[in-house]
Amino acid sequence: MNFPSVIITGTDSSPISKQTDKLFAALKNQNQPNNPDLIVIDQQSGYTIENIRKINHFFSQKPIKFNTKIVLIVDAQNLNLESQNALLKTLEEPPKDCYLILTCSHTHSLIPTIISRCHLIKTTPNSTKSDNKPLTPLSSVKDNLLLSEKNSLSPPETLIYLRDQLNIYHQLLNKNPNLPHLNFIKKILKAIDMVKSNVDPRSALDYLLLS
């Protein structure tokens, strides 16, 4: 890879996963559990500054199984400002054969200096399924509450549903750019962040339809 640090961004998780797998293959490494030459920072591990600071120590050690060492930060838009500033030190001069891969649904939450020091790969959403229809707020509060109840599922299923809606509204915005579509996309992104932060899916959908 020409760039030791890469950001893969997109609203659909499937193309992001495929692109991530391609990078691992190109680096002759593997994205799998118990890989001694890989650190994954995600919602499960936590986006704490302590985990970010561990990267430098990890990169200072020689590879064990492969010829490269990789840090994969999943949903990097969840990094707070303190963690992002700590990450900058690693991005300045990554050691030889050490690579940082960040994935995110959008780059709005990343500070500009992180984006400027990474190679940006934008993925394209998969085609929207024909049975998926845009979620449209109704006229009455009661109807919107019923609609929210109907579409609220488990947290993982709700995330998939919201990401599908994000893809639908991005396509609608491309065909017909207007402020209502743009504002609803912002609300969908907020609802996704709410579910990722362990907010009840029903409450996240209530926010989306009632705010």
mmCIF file of the C-alpha atoms, coordinates in Angstrom:
data_MODEL
# 
_entry.id   MODEL 
# 
loop_
_atom_site.group_PDB 
_atom_site.id 
_atom_site.type_symbol 
_atom_site.label_atom_id 
_atom_site.label_alt_id 
_atom_site.label_comp_id 
_atom_site.label_asym_id 
_atom_site.label_entity_id 
_atom_site.label_seq_id 
_atom_site.pdbx_PDB_ins_code 
_atom_site.Cartn_x 
_atom_site.Cartn_y 
_atom_site.Cartn_z 
_atom_site.occupancy 
_atom_site.B_iso_or_equiv 
_atom_site.pdbx_formal_charge 
_atom_site.auth_seq_id 
_atom_site.auth_comp_id 
_atom_site.auth_asym_id 
_atom_site.auth_atom_id 
_atom_site.pdbx_PDB_model_num 
ATOM 1   C CA . MET A 1 1   ? 0.000   0.000   0.000  1.00 0.00 ? 1   MET A CA 1 
ATOM 2   C CA . ASN A 1 2   ? 1.277   3.468   -0.883 1.00 0.00 ? 2   ASN A CA 1 
ATOM 3   C CA . PHE A 1 3   ? -0.393  4.984   2.180  1.00 0.00 ? 3   PHE A CA 1 
ATOM 4   C CA . PRO A 1 4   ? 0.243   3.552   5.674  1.00 0.00 ? 4   PRO A CA 1 
ATOM 5   C CA . SER A 1 5   ? -3.050  5.020   6.917  1.00 0.00 ? 5   SER A CA 1 
ATOM 6   C CA . VAL A 1 6   ? -6.416  4.600   5.209  1.00 0.00 ? 6   VAL A CA 1 
ATOM 7   C CA . ILE A 1 7   ? -9.976  5.738   5.896  1.00 0.00 ? 7   ILE A CA 1 
ATOM 8   C CA . ILE A 1 8   ? -12.739 3.627   4.329  1.00 0.00 ? 8   ILE A CA 1 
ATOM 9   C CA . THR A 1 9   ? -16.033 5.469   4.415  1.00 0.00 ? 9   THR A CA 1 
ATOM 10  C CA . GLY A 1 10  ? -19.582 4.737   3.279  1.00 0.00 ? 10  GLY A CA 1 
ATOM 11  C CA . THR A 1 11  ? -23.148 4.335   4.457  1.00 0.00 ? 11  THR A CA 1 
ATOM 12  C CA . ASP A 1 12  ? -23.347 0.599   3.722  1.00 0.00 ? 12  ASP A CA 1 
ATOM 13  C CA . SER A 1 13  ? -21.359 -1.780  5.927  1.00 0.00 ? 13  SER A CA 1 
ATOM 14  C CA . SER A 1 14  ? -21.072 -4.530  3.292  1.00 0.00 ? 14  SER A CA 1 
ATOM 15  C CA . PRO A 1 15  ? -18.893 -2.607  0.767  1.00 0.00 ? 15  PRO A CA 1 
ATOM 16  C CA . ILE A 1 16  ? -16.775 -1.321  3.666  1.00 0.00 ? 16  ILE A CA 1 
ATOM 17  C CA . SER A 1 17  ? -16.169 -4.903  4.846  1.00 0.00 ? 17  SER A CA 1 
ATOM 18  C CA . LYS A 1 18  ? -15.247 -6.008  1.328  1.00 0.00 ? 18  LYS A CA 1 
ATOM 19  C CA . GLN A 1 19  ? -12.813 -3.121  0.901  1.00 0.00 ? 19  GLN A CA 1 
ATOM 20  C CA . THR A 1 20  ? -11.287 -3.858  4.309  1.00 0.00 ? 20  THR A CA 1 
ATOM 21  C CA . ASP A 1 21  ? -10.775 -7.503  3.325  1.00 0.00 ? 21  ASP A CA 1 
ATOM 22  C CA . LYS A 1 22  ? -9.054  -6.365  0.109  1.00 0.00 ? 22  LYS A CA 1 
ATOM 23  C CA . LEU A 1 23  ? -6.621  -4.227  2.094  1.00 0.00 ? 23  LEU A CA 1 
ATOM 24  C CA . PHE A 1 24  ? -5.821  -7.083  4.466  1.00 0.00 ? 24  PHE A CA 1 
ATOM 25  C CA . ALA A 1 25  ? -5.174  -9.353  1.470  1.00 0.00 ? 25  ALA A CA 1 
ATOM 26  C CA . ALA A 1 26  ? -2.945  -6.728  -0.153 1.00 0.00 ? 26  ALA A CA 1 
ATOM 27  C CA . LEU A 1 27  ? -0.958  -6.463  3.078  1.00 0.00 ? 27  LEU A CA 1 
ATOM 28  C CA . LYS A 1 28  ? -0.788  -10.272 3.332  1.00 0.00 ? 28  LYS A CA 1 
ATOM 29  C CA . ASN A 1 29  ? -2.447  -10.191 6.729  1.00 0.00 ? 29  ASN A CA 1 
ATOM 30  C CA . GLN A 1 30  ? -5.760  -11.553 8.024  1.00 0.00 ? 30  GLN A CA 1 
ATOM 31  C CA . ASN A 1 31  ? -8.701  -9.961  9.804  1.00 0.00 ? 31  ASN A CA 1 
ATOM 32  C CA . GLN A 1 32  ? -9.437  -12.759 12.232 1.00 0.00 ? 32  GLN A CA 1 
ATOM 33  C CA . PRO A 1 33  ? -9.597  -13.327 16.005 1.00 0.00 ? 33  PRO A CA 1 
ATOM 34  C CA . ASN A 1 34  ? -6.397  -14.155 17.887 1.00 0.00 ? 34  ASN A CA 1 
ATOM 35  C CA . ASN A 1 35  ? -4.203  -12.583 15.213 1.00 0.00 ? 35  ASN A CA 1 
ATOM 36  C CA . PRO A 1 36  ? -1.128  -11.375 17.162 1.00 0.00 ? 36  PRO A CA 1 
ATOM 37  C CA . ASP A 1 37  ? -0.364  -8.802  14.458 1.00 0.00 ? 37  ASP A CA 1 
ATOM 38  C CA . LEU A 1 38  ? -3.780  -7.136  14.606 1.00 0.00 ? 38  LEU A CA 1 
ATOM 39  C CA . ILE A 1 39  ? -5.524  -4.833  17.055 1.00 0.00 ? 39  ILE A CA 1 
ATOM 40  C CA . VAL A 1 40  ? -9.219  -4.070  16.537 1.00 0.00 ? 40  VAL A CA 1 
ATOM 41  C CA . ILE A 1 41  ? -10.699 -1.024  18.229 1.00 0.00 ? 41  ILE A CA 1 
ATOM 42  C CA . ASP A 1 42  ? -14.492 -0.985  18.085 1.00 0.00 ? 42  ASP A CA 1 
ATOM 43  C CA . GLN A 1 43  ? -17.574 -0.541  20.235 1.00 0.00 ? 43  GLN A CA 1 
ATOM 44  C CA . GLN A 1 44  ? -16.827 -3.765  22.109 1.00 0.00 ? 44  GLN A CA 1 
ATOM 45  C CA . SER A 1 45  ? -13.246 -2.821  23.005 1.00 0.00 ? 45  SER A CA 1 
ATOM 46  C CA . GLY A 1 46  ? -14.126 0.830   23.595 1.00 0.00 ? 46  GLY A CA 1 
ATOM 47  C CA . TYR A 1 47  ? -12.818 4.008   21.965 1.00 0.00 ? 47  TYR A CA 1 
ATOM 48  C CA . THR A 1 48  ? -10.897 5.166   25.031 1.00 0.00 ? 48  THR A CA 1 
ATOM 49  C CA . ILE A 1 49  ? -7.701  7.183   24.862 1.00 0.00 ? 49  ILE A CA 1 
ATOM 50  C CA . GLU A 1 50  ? -5.984  4.324   26.711 1.00 0.00 ? 50  GLU A CA 1 
ATOM 51  C CA . ASN A 1 51  ? -6.715  1.968   23.799 1.00 0.00 ? 51  ASN A CA 1 
ATOM 52  C CA . ILE A 1 52  ? -5.449  4.547   21.310 1.00 0.00 ? 52  ILE A CA 1 
ATOM 53  C CA . ARG A 1 53  ? -2.216  4.970   23.269 1.00 0.00 ? 53  ARG A CA 1 
ATOM 54  C CA . LYS A 1 54  ? -1.635  1.202   23.145 1.00 0.00 ? 54  LYS A CA 1 
ATOM 55  C CA . ILE A 1 55  ? -1.175  1.485   19.367 1.00 0.00 ? 55  ILE A CA 1 
ATOM 56  C CA . ASN A 1 56  ? 2.334   2.962   19.632 1.00 0.00 ? 56  ASN A CA 1 
ATOM 57  C CA . HIS A 1 57  ? 3.501   0.123   21.892 1.00 0.00 ? 57  HIS A CA 1 
ATOM 58  C CA . PHE A 1 58  ? 1.904   -2.440  19.566 1.00 0.00 ? 58  PHE A CA 1 
ATOM 59  C CA . PHE A 1 59  ? 3.624   -0.903  16.529 1.00 0.00 ? 59  PHE A CA 1 
ATOM 60  C CA . SER A 1 60  ? 6.993   -0.820  18.339 1.00 0.00 ? 60  SER A CA 1 
ATOM 61  C CA . GLN A 1 61  ? 7.082   -4.625  18.467 1.00 0.00 ? 61  GLN A CA 1 
ATOM 62  C CA . LYS A 1 62  ? 8.093   -6.853  15.559 1.00 0.00 ? 62  LYS A CA 1 
ATOM 63  C CA . PRO A 1 63  ? 5.401   -8.835  13.684 1.00 0.00 ? 63  PRO A CA 1 
ATOM 64  C CA . ILE A 1 64  ? 4.912   -12.375 14.972 1.00 0.00 ? 64  ILE A CA 1 
ATOM 65  C CA . LYS A 1 65  ? 2.867   -14.280 12.390 1.00 0.00 ? 65  LYS A CA 1 
ATOM 66  C CA . PHE A 1 66  ? 2.791   -11.967 9.360  1.00 0.00 ? 66  PHE A CA 1 
ATOM 67  C CA . ASN A 1 67  ? 5.163   -9.406  7.879  1.00 0.00 ? 67  ASN A CA 1 
ATOM 68  C CA . THR A 1 68  ? 2.851   -6.501  8.687  1.00 0.00 ? 68  THR A CA 1 
ATOM 69  C CA . LYS A 1 69  ? 1.062   -5.166  11.752 1.00 0.00 ? 69  LYS A CA 1 
ATOM 70  C CA . ILE A 1 70  ? -2.397  -3.610  11.429 1.00 0.00 ? 70  ILE A CA 1 
ATOM 71  C CA . VAL A 1 71  ? -4.653  -1.559  13.681 1.00 0.00 ? 71  VAL A CA 1 
ATOM 72  C CA . LEU A 1 72  ? -8.280  -1.576  12.534 1.00 0.00 ? 72  LEU A CA 1 
ATOM 73  C CA . ILE A 1 73  ? -10.529 1.104   14.030 1.00 0.00 ? 73  ILE A CA 1 
ATOM 74  C CA . VAL A 1 74  ? -14.162 0.283   13.254 1.00 0.00 ? 74  VAL A CA 1 
ATOM 75  C CA . ASP A 1 75  ? -16.688 3.150   13.187 1.00 0.00 ? 75  ASP A CA 1 
ATOM 76  C CA . ALA A 1 76  ? -13.923 5.676   13.809 1.00 0.00 ? 76  ALA A CA 1 
ATOM 77  C CA . GLN A 1 77  ? -16.494 8.486   13.863 1.00 0.00 ? 77  GLN A CA 1 
ATOM 78  C CA . ASN A 1 78  ? -17.117 7.402   17.479 1.00 0.00 ? 78  ASN A CA 1 
ATOM 79  C CA . LEU A 1 79  ? -13.646 8.517   18.601 1.00 0.00 ? 79  LEU A CA 1 
ATOM 80  C CA . ASN A 1 80  ? -13.847 11.530  20.886 1.00 0.00 ? 80  ASN A CA 1 
ATOM 81  C CA . LEU A 1 81  ? -11.628 14.569  20.373 1.00 0.00 ? 81  LEU A CA 1 
ATOM 82  C CA . GLU A 1 82  ? -9.067  13.486  22.973 1.00 0.00 ? 82  GLU A CA 1 
ATOM 83  C CA . SER A 1 83  ? -8.677  10.049  21.353 1.00 0.00 ? 83  SER A CA 1 
ATOM 84  C CA . GLN A 1 84  ? -8.391  11.589  17.885 1.00 0.00 ? 84  GLN A CA 1 
ATOM 85  C CA . ASN A 1 85  ? -5.635  13.943  19.026 1.00 0.00 ? 85  ASN A CA 1 
ATOM 86  C CA . ALA A 1 86  ? -3.763  10.993  20.546 1.00 0.00 ? 86  ALA A CA 1 
ATOM 87  C CA . LEU A 1 87  ? -4.136  9.109   17.256 1.00 0.00 ? 87  LEU A CA 1 
ATOM 88  C CA . LEU A 1 88  ? -2.517  11.992  15.358 1.00 0.00 ? 88  LEU A CA 1 
ATOM 89  C CA . LYS A 1 89  ? 0.881   11.204  16.882 1.00 0.00 ? 89  LYS A CA 1 
ATOM 90  C CA . THR A 1 90  ? 0.774   7.722   15.353 1.00 0.00 ? 90  THR A CA 1 
ATOM 91  C CA . LEU A 1 91  ? -0.454  9.034   12.016 1.00 0.00 ? 91  LEU A CA 1 
ATOM 92  C CA . GLU A 1 92  ? 2.496   11.441  11.734 1.00 0.00 ? 92  GLU A CA 1 
ATOM 93  C CA . GLU A 1 93  ? 5.144   8.745   11.249 1.00 0.00 ? 93  GLU A CA 1 
ATOM 94  C CA . PRO A 1 94  ? 3.859   5.156   11.382 1.00 0.00 ? 94  PRO A CA 1 
ATOM 95  C CA . PRO A 1 95  ? 6.704   2.634   11.743 1.00 0.00 ? 95  PRO A CA 1 
ATOM 96  C CA . LYS A 1 96  ? 7.718   0.530   8.753  1.00 0.00 ? 96  LYS A CA 1 
ATOM 97  C CA . ASP A 1 97  ? 5.265   -2.280  7.877  1.00 0.00 ? 97  ASP A CA 1 
ATOM 98  C CA . CYS A 1 98  ? 2.672   -0.868  10.297 1.00 0.00 ? 98  CYS A CA 1 
ATOM 99  C CA . TYR A 1 99  ? -0.725  0.169   8.958  1.00 0.00 ? 99  TYR A CA 1 
ATOM 100 C CA . LEU A 1 100 ? -3.798  1.942   10.294 1.00 0.00 ? 100 LEU A CA 1 
ATOM 101 C CA . ILE A 1 101 ? -7.201  1.236   8.743  1.00 0.00 ? 101 ILE A CA 1 
ATOM 102 C CA . LEU A 1 102 ? -10.148 3.350   9.883  1.00 0.00 ? 102 LEU A CA 1 
ATOM 103 C CA . THR A 1 103 ? -13.715 2.645   8.806  1.00 0.00 ? 103 THR A CA 1 
ATOM 104 C CA . CYS A 1 104 ? -16.572 5.099   9.282  1.00 0.00 ? 104 CYS A CA 1 
ATOM 105 C CA . SER A 1 105 ? -20.072 5.824   8.008  1.00 0.00 ? 105 SER A CA 1 
ATOM 106 C CA . HIS A 1 106 ? -19.127 9.493   7.575  1.00 0.00 ? 106 HIS A CA 1 
ATOM 107 C CA . THR A 1 107 ? -16.101 11.717  8.182  1.00 0.00 ? 107 THR A CA 1 
ATOM 108 C CA . HIS A 1 108 ? -17.988 14.683  9.683  1.00 0.00 ? 108 HIS A CA 1 
ATOM 109 C CA . SER A 1 109 ? -16.868 13.769  13.212 1.00 0.00 ? 109 SER A CA 1 
ATOM 110 C CA . LEU A 1 110 ? -13.190 13.305  12.330 1.00 0.00 ? 110 LEU A CA 1 
ATOM 111 C CA . ILE A 1 111 ? -10.848 16.242  12.752 1.00 0.00 ? 111 ILE A CA 1 
ATOM 112 C CA . PRO A 1 112 ? -9.398  17.564  9.456  1.00 0.00 ? 112 PRO A CA 1 
ATOM 113 C CA . THR A 1 113 ? -5.800  16.678  10.362 1.00 0.00 ? 113 THR A CA 1 
ATOM 114 C CA . ILE A 1 114 ? -6.712  12.987  10.620 1.00 0.00 ? 114 ILE A CA 1 
ATOM 115 C CA . ILE A 1 115 ? -8.428  13.043  7.234  1.00 0.00 ? 115 ILE A CA 1 
ATOM 116 C CA . SER A 1 116 ? -5.497  14.875  5.607  1.00 0.00 ? 116 SER A CA 1 
ATOM 117 C CA . ARG A 1 117 ? -3.008  12.252  6.810  1.00 0.00 ? 117 ARG A CA 1 
ATOM 118 C CA . CYS A 1 118 ? -4.980  9.300   5.478  1.00 0.00 ? 118 CYS A CA 1 
ATOM 119 C CA . HIS A 1 119 ? -5.814  7.963   2.051  1.00 0.00 ? 119 HIS A CA 1 
ATOM 120 C CA . LEU A 1 120 ? -9.607  8.234   1.723  1.00 0.00 ? 120 LEU A CA 1 
ATOM 121 C CA . ILE A 1 121 ? -11.554 5.401   0.078  1.00 0.00 ? 121 ILE A CA 1 
ATOM 122 C CA . LYS A 1 122 ? -15.247 6.115   -0.497 1.00 0.00 ? 122 LYS A CA 1 
ATOM 123 C CA . THR A 1 123 ? -17.417 3.051   -0.993 1.00 0.00 ? 123 THR A CA 1 
ATOM 124 C CA . THR A 1 124 ? -20.669 2.935   -2.940 1.00 0.00 ? 124 THR A CA 1 
ATOM 125 C CA . PRO A 1 125 ? -23.843 1.570   -1.282 1.00 0.00 ? 125 PRO A CA 1 
ATOM 126 C CA . ASN A 1 126 ? -25.240 -1.685  -2.578 1.00 0.00 ? 126 ASN A CA 1 
ATOM 127 C CA . SER A 1 127 ? -28.355 -1.356  -4.692 1.00 0.00 ? 127 SER A CA 1 
ATOM 128 C CA . THR A 1 128 ? -31.438 -0.801  -2.565 1.00 0.00 ? 128 THR A CA 1 
ATOM 129 C CA . LYS A 1 129 ? -33.711 -3.806  -2.400 1.00 0.00 ? 129 LYS A CA 1 
ATOM 130 C CA . SER A 1 130 ? -37.001 -3.415  -4.196 1.00 0.00 ? 130 SER A CA 1 
ATOM 131 C CA . ASP A 1 131 ? -39.030 -4.263  -1.075 1.00 0.00 ? 131 ASP A CA 1 
ATOM 132 C CA . ASN A 1 132 ? -37.397 -1.499  0.939  1.00 0.00 ? 132 ASN A CA 1 
ATOM 133 C CA . LYS A 1 133 ? -39.477 1.662   1.060  1.00 0.00 ? 133 LYS A CA 1 
ATOM 134 C CA . PRO A 1 134 ? -38.478 5.034   2.485  1.00 0.00 ? 134 PRO A CA 1 
ATOM 135 C CA . LEU A 1 135 ? -39.570 5.600   6.067  1.00 0.00 ? 135 LEU A CA 1 
ATOM 136 C CA . THR A 1 136 ? -41.752 8.704   5.955  1.00 0.00 ? 136 THR A CA 1 
ATOM 137 C CA . PRO A 1 137 ? -43.033 10.528  9.068  1.00 0.00 ? 137 PRO A CA 1 
ATOM 138 C CA . LEU A 1 138 ? -46.828 10.639  9.214  1.00 0.00 ? 138 LEU A CA 1 
ATOM 139 C CA . SER A 1 139 ? -49.073 13.555  10.059 1.00 0.00 ? 139 SER A CA 1 
ATOM 140 C CA . SER A 1 140 ? -50.100 12.599  13.603 1.00 0.00 ? 140 SER A CA 1 
ATOM 141 C CA . VAL A 1 141 ? -48.009 11.782  16.666 1.00 0.00 ? 141 VAL A CA 1 
ATOM 142 C CA . LYS A 1 142 ? -50.092 8.663   17.315 1.00 0.00 ? 142 LYS A CA 1 
ATOM 143 C CA . ASP A 1 143 ? -49.472 7.311   13.817 1.00 0.00 ? 143 ASP A CA 1 
ATOM 144 C CA . ASN A 1 144 ? -45.755 8.004   14.114 1.00 0.00 ? 144 ASN A CA 1 
ATOM 145 C CA . LEU A 1 145 ? -45.585 6.162   17.439 1.00 0.00 ? 145 LEU A CA 1 
ATOM 146 C CA . LEU A 1 146 ? -47.301 3.170   15.851 1.00 0.00 ? 146 LEU A CA 1 
ATOM 147 C CA . LEU A 1 147 ? -44.887 3.342   12.917 1.00 0.00 ? 147 LEU A CA 1 
ATOM 148 C CA . SER A 1 148 ? -41.953 3.466   15.328 1.00 0.00 ? 148 SER A CA 1 
ATOM 149 C CA . GLU A 1 149 ? -43.269 0.448   17.235 1.00 0.00 ? 149 GLU A CA 1 
ATOM 150 C CA . LYS A 1 150 ? -43.758 -1.472  13.996 1.00 0.00 ? 150 LYS A CA 1 
ATOM 151 C CA . ASN A 1 151 ? -40.168 -0.933  12.840 1.00 0.00 ? 151 ASN A CA 1 
ATOM 152 C CA . SER A 1 152 ? -38.298 -1.259  16.147 1.00 0.00 ? 152 SER A CA 1 
ATOM 153 C CA . LEU A 1 153 ? -36.391 -4.553  16.334 1.00 0.00 ? 153 LEU A CA 1 
ATOM 154 C CA . SER A 1 154 ? -33.309 -5.774  18.179 1.00 0.00 ? 154 SER A CA 1 
ATOM 155 C CA . PRO A 1 155 ? -30.383 -3.310  18.192 1.00 0.00 ? 155 PRO A CA 1 
ATOM 156 C CA . PRO A 1 156 ? -28.442 -5.114  15.394 1.00 0.00 ? 156 PRO A CA 1 
ATOM 157 C CA . GLU A 1 157 ? -31.574 -5.452  13.241 1.00 0.00 ? 157 GLU A CA 1 
ATOM 158 C CA . THR A 1 158 ? -32.524 -1.819  13.862 1.00 0.00 ? 158 THR A CA 1 
ATOM 159 C CA . LEU A 1 159 ? -29.032 -0.712  12.798 1.00 0.00 ? 159 LEU A CA 1 
ATOM 160 C CA . ILE A 1 160 ? -29.389 -2.671  9.561  1.00 0.00 ? 160 ILE A CA 1 
ATOM 161 C CA . TYR A 1 161 ? -32.828 -1.133  8.989  1.00 0.00 ? 161 TYR A CA 1 
ATOM 162 C CA . LEU A 1 162 ? -31.567 2.406   9.659  1.00 0.00 ? 162 LEU A CA 1 
ATOM 163 C CA . ARG A 1 163 ? -28.581 1.925   7.361  1.00 0.00 ? 163 ARG A CA 1 
ATOM 164 C CA . ASP A 1 164 ? -30.942 0.692   4.649  1.00 0.00 ? 164 ASP A CA 1 
ATOM 165 C CA . GLN A 1 165 ? -33.000 3.844   5.159  1.00 0.00 ? 165 GLN A CA 1 
ATOM 166 C CA . LEU A 1 166 ? -29.824 5.913   4.953  1.00 0.00 ? 166 LEU A CA 1 
ATOM 167 C CA . ASN A 1 167 ? -29.006 4.326   1.587  1.00 0.00 ? 167 ASN A CA 1 
ATOM 168 C CA . ILE A 1 168 ? -32.554 4.954   0.339  1.00 0.00 ? 168 ILE A CA 1 
ATOM 169 C CA . TYR A 1 169 ? -32.503 8.619   1.332  1.00 0.00 ? 169 TYR A CA 1 
ATOM 170 C CA . HIS A 1 170 ? -29.039 9.149   -0.130 1.00 0.00 ? 170 HIS A CA 1 
ATOM 171 C CA . GLN A 1 171 ? -30.379 7.847   -3.439 1.00 0.00 ? 171 GLN A CA 1 
ATOM 172 C CA . LEU A 1 172 ? -33.461 10.061  -3.131 1.00 0.00 ? 172 LEU A CA 1 
ATOM 173 C CA . LEU A 1 173 ? -31.241 13.054  -2.386 1.00 0.00 ? 173 LEU A CA 1 
ATOM 174 C CA . ASN A 1 174 ? -29.114 12.349  -5.463 1.00 0.00 ? 174 ASN A CA 1 
ATOM 175 C CA . LYS A 1 175 ? -32.207 12.180  -7.665 1.00 0.00 ? 175 LYS A CA 1 
ATOM 176 C CA . ASN A 1 176 ? -33.992 15.123  -6.069 1.00 0.00 ? 176 ASN A CA 1 
ATOM 177 C CA . PRO A 1 177 ? -31.749 17.345  -3.901 1.00 0.00 ? 177 PRO A CA 1 
ATOM 178 C CA . ASN A 1 178 ? -33.845 19.131  -1.295 1.00 0.00 ? 178 ASN A CA 1 
ATOM 179 C CA . LEU A 1 179 ? -33.621 20.259  2.312  1.00 0.00 ? 179 LEU A CA 1 
ATOM 180 C CA . PRO A 1 180 ? -36.199 17.798  3.782  1.00 0.00 ? 180 PRO A CA 1 
ATOM 181 C CA . HIS A 1 181 ? -34.229 14.811  2.451  1.00 0.00 ? 181 HIS A CA 1 
ATOM 182 C CA . LEU A 1 182 ? -30.971 16.260  3.777  1.00 0.00 ? 182 LEU A CA 1 
ATOM 183 C CA . ASN A 1 183 ? -32.463 16.949  7.212  1.00 0.00 ? 183 ASN A CA 1 
ATOM 184 C CA . PHE A 1 184 ? -33.929 13.451  7.430  1.00 0.00 ? 184 PHE A CA 1 
ATOM 185 C CA . ILE A 1 185 ? -30.514 11.962  6.561  1.00 0.00 ? 185 ILE A CA 1 
ATOM 186 C CA . LYS A 1 186 ? -29.031 13.900  9.485  1.00 0.00 ? 186 LYS A CA 1 
ATOM 187 C CA . LYS A 1 187 ? -31.739 12.478  11.765 1.00 0.00 ? 187 LYS A CA 1 
ATOM 188 C CA . ILE A 1 188 ? -31.049 8.936   10.528 1.00 0.00 ? 188 ILE A CA 1 
ATOM 189 C CA . LEU A 1 189 ? -27.338 9.383   11.306 1.00 0.00 ? 189 LEU A CA 1 
ATOM 190 C CA . LYS A 1 190 ? -28.265 10.616  14.783 1.00 0.00 ? 190 LYS A CA 1 
ATOM 191 C CA . ALA A 1 191 ? -30.609 7.642   15.314 1.00 0.00 ? 191 ALA A CA 1 
ATOM 192 C CA . ILE A 1 192 ? -27.821 5.251   14.257 1.00 0.00 ? 192 ILE A CA 1 
ATOM 193 C CA . ASP A 1 193 ? -25.455 6.858   16.764 1.00 0.00 ? 193 ASP A CA 1 
ATOM 194 C CA . MET A 1 194 ? -28.143 6.542   19.454 1.00 0.00 ? 194 MET A CA 1 
ATOM 195 C CA . VAL A 1 195 ? -28.545 2.789   18.893 1.00 0.00 ? 195 VAL A CA 1 
ATOM 196 C CA . LYS A 1 196 ? -24.755 2.341   18.861 1.00 0.00 ? 196 LYS A CA 1 
ATOM 197 C CA . SER A 1 197 ? -24.681 4.145   22.223 1.00 0.00 ? 197 SER A CA 1 
ATOM 198 C CA . ASN A 1 198 ? -27.090 1.527   23.622 1.00 0.00 ? 198 ASN A CA 1 
ATOM 199 C CA . VAL A 1 199 ? -30.180 3.722   23.427 1.00 0.00 ? 199 VAL A CA 1 
ATOM 200 C CA . ASP A 1 200 ? -33.320 1.603   23.098 1.00 0.00 ? 200 ASP A CA 1 
ATOM 201 C CA . PRO A 1 201 ? -34.112 1.114   19.362 1.00 0.00 ? 201 PRO A CA 1 
ATOM 202 C CA . ARG A 1 202 ? -37.715 2.209   19.913 1.00 0.00 ? 202 ARG A CA 1 
ATOM 203 C CA . SER A 1 203 ? -36.515 5.494   21.459 1.00 0.00 ? 203 SER A CA 1 
ATOM 204 C CA . ALA A 1 204 ? -34.141 6.069   18.535 1.00 0.00 ? 204 ALA A CA 1 
ATOM 205 C CA . LEU A 1 205 ? -36.984 5.548   16.054 1.00 0.00 ? 205 LEU A CA 1 
ATOM 206 C CA . ASP A 1 206 ? -39.260 7.797   18.125 1.00 0.00 ? 206 ASP A CA 1 
ATOM 207 C CA . TYR A 1 207 ? -36.604 10.508  17.823 1.00 0.00 ? 207 TYR A CA 1 
ATOM 208 C CA . LEU A 1 208 ? -36.357 9.948   14.070 1.00 0.00 ? 208 LEU A CA 1 
ATOM 209 C CA . LEU A 1 209 ? -40.092 10.183  13.462 1.00 0.00 ? 209 LEU A CA 1 
ATOM 210 C CA . LEU A 1 210 ? -41.137 12.748  16.068 1.00 0.00 ? 210 LEU A CA 1 
ATOM 211 C CA . SER A 1 211 ? -38.311 15.293  16.230 1.00 0.00 ? 211 SER A CA 1 
# 
